[in-house]
Amino acid sequence: MAPLSDCPVMIEKTYQPADIEARMAAAWEAEGAFKAGRPERRDAEPFTIMIPPPNVTGSLHIGHALNNTLQDVLCRFERMRGRDVLWQPGMDHAGIATQMVVERQLMERKEPGRREMGREKFLERVWQWKAESGGLIINQLKRLGASCDWDRERFTMDEGLSRAVVKVFVELHAQGLIYKDKRLVNWDPKLLTAISDLEVQQIEVKGSLWHLRYPLQGVTFDPANPATYIVVATTRPETMLGDSAVAVNPEDDRYRHLVGKKVVLPLVGRLIPIVADDYSDMEKGSGAVKITPAHDFNDFEVGRRHNLPQINILDIEGKVALADNEDYLRDLPVGTDDLVNELHGMDRFAARKVIVQRMEDFGFLEKIEPHTSMVPHGDRSGVVIEPYLTDQWYVDAQTLARPAIAAVRSGATTFVPKNWEKTYFEWMENIQPWCISRQLWWGHQIPAWYGPDGKVFVAETEEEAVGKALGYYVEKDMITPEQGAEMARDPAARADFITRDEDVLDTWFSSALWPFTTLGWPDDATDVARYYPTNVLVTGFDIIFFWVARMMMMGLHFMKDVPFPTIYIHALVRDEKGAKMSKSKGNVIDPLNLIDTYGADALRFTLAAMAAQGRDIKLATSRVEGYRNFATKLWNACRFAEMNGCALPAKFDHTHAKETLNRWIAHETVAATREVTEALEAYRFNDAAGAIYRFVWNVYCDWYLELAKPVMMGADSPAKAETQAMVAWARDEILKLLHPFMPFITEELWAVTAARPGLLTLEDWPLAKTVMSAERLQMMAMAASGDPLIAPLPLLVPTDAEGFSDPAAEAEIGWVVELITAIRSLRAEMNITPATLTPLVLIGASDDIKARAQRWSDVMKRLARLGDISFADRAPDGAVQLLVRGEVAALPLKGVIDVAAERARLTKEIAKADGDIKRVDAKLTNEKFVANAPDEIVEEEKTKRADAVARRAKLDEAMERLKGAE
């Protein structure tokens, strides 16, 4: 066909991924292979996956590679099963990240900054940057082989999605589900905006714990007399200026008599109450804690329970700002405002030093202890995040969460692996209001306008908001009808009267709408009706709260249905020792480098083969290299078939094969197909990859082609012609089964091994005809979720010719293969050189076994390095016996090996294995080592022990077998 016209007419001698990938990608694009709604599939059942939209500033990392490989495997699999596949691509506008990139660019070019430039001009520069540099990751995903419908690419800030975001905000506000409130947020004093929990990085910091003495009211303070004060411990002494109370546990007998009394806040003299609250831990420190509602999330909740004042002592840059707070100054005793004035405008950490010194000078500092704690930092700014009390917009997440919780409890949506449901429930059932406003310019500007008295008007357009506002103020006689008419006509006349909220929405707000806004909602319902709900979401565990849960909430609220019935949670990709990748450790693996070195197919297969449910991936470059070798093995097998005239005749029917070997490969191919299919349907990617790997490498290449060589290299005959056709048939089935994992090499081989009418990616999956088996469905459902009570999942079960099976052929060839394998293993264990031919005696063989041995005598002698094959009723003396499928085989080794020398060698190896186990056990039983060593080092030691134990077991088997040779 035209798109593949550049393909060579024969398979090249050497497999070179770089030569193939660009050519195959061009062929897919020219054919529109990945388009949803292709004419021939308009009536097909849809299959939809929404890509987790990468940041527009992003570059492909190994986590992206894993996530998108698994999605692509599913999409290619379902596309070959005849479904109308939509893999919806797109990018997230990434508010903070993108704004930072552009601001940094302006600074590097010595151009005016954001505020000097003004909002409108700055946003023009951001859009210019996106057009020139944004979206690099899309091309990188194409290099990986992602089969998205690229013509449908969406962007969270494009016109259609922006209209949807505004509509959702306005509707939720009208329903009372969006509101403005003063609460604590994660505040970044460098970026000057609230940020989400996902953008907060907890860093272990070695600091101090300050124990402070708070004098009791009405008692003369004496540092030497504990009855005159109460001790509180804090890691943030600077916030004591904003303390509203001291909390003690209501069950703590030490302080019960003090509850309801007051203490004098040191340095400033304000009186604050002692309250009883379960938040205070009797076993921690003194059992008493200072409560600063405006600067600590836990304290904020304590403050609400006890109606305590919320005193914000800092400004947006993290500097002390109390000198302008008239309410605060009014409550201070006369003469105590000097410190407040001194600290005004001082950075919070500089203020800490001043306060600690003053506390020590006046006897209020009892002691300082070294203390290690996790301190929140902005993941982009790198500065310490401040819990900050400010007015922000919130979503009533608790109300929206109820249907989302019920959907998972009822099984309408299922997590795979199922254990992630517990995590989902724990967060959703304790969900807090969702802060959705950000103090940025890049993003969806909040559709709210303010009147001169601060009244809020929320509307989809400025015209609508102005109309509401002017009507309101005319009715309230704050303006005349004539003034209202003038303001309605002239934006300049109302510029100072009605102003728009400058904040933008949290990026996760628009991302929460991704499953239906990308399909055209609310403007066009056509694709929504066809492709919503989607079929499965593939994502990482770290965004269950930030994205998955919010898509569930928004989907159920606006679409009245879950956005996806299945959520597949993949694990983390770590380095080969199990350590989390980070730039600081220098262990980051760049997937693009791996693609350049080994090819995209090798990387994809590696990630799929290691994607066991619930288990992190320990990625070593050697594994990718190994699967590159696997691709080379397939390439060479196809070349071997081509050079030996293997081609598929028209209307060839594998079920009519007469040769036992060929019926065996047909049997094994169907079994492998079934295994791969069932594993993919259950999201067991590693099992599917393992099944096709074993079939290609072990069954097809190592055994079938090897056993077929004598026939194919012999004289022309019906058996040769049949074998040539069967080699080609099995090869084609392999290319189909392997295509979802290794699309580039399989598409290339499909194109060059025969004159074909179309692309492999649009071919039928080997098991296209199906029936339903209730028992099998239930087994698969249990495998996928671990819960036998959930609704069964679809399963393909072969019928008619595609259910081909030949137990007799499998019994014969399987016995030959396993016998040769057992003999090879024994020879390796006993250090028998390849040049030494050993005899084989089959003990008590039936006529059927004798006939088999005679039919395959030449092959067995060649592959197992046998001198001769004979039959006997009992094993000869000095023979090692093997049990293969219930049949006894004996290898007389007396005189072939030096039994004493071999025993000595095995004894030495056993001692070495025991020594390895002992050394590892000494570490693993050392509590200090286990407690202090990094997790990856401990895991590495456990792996060493398991390897040594397995080696010891094999050596024991070899020693036991050696007894038979004596």
Disulfide bonds with the S-S distance in Angstrom:
none
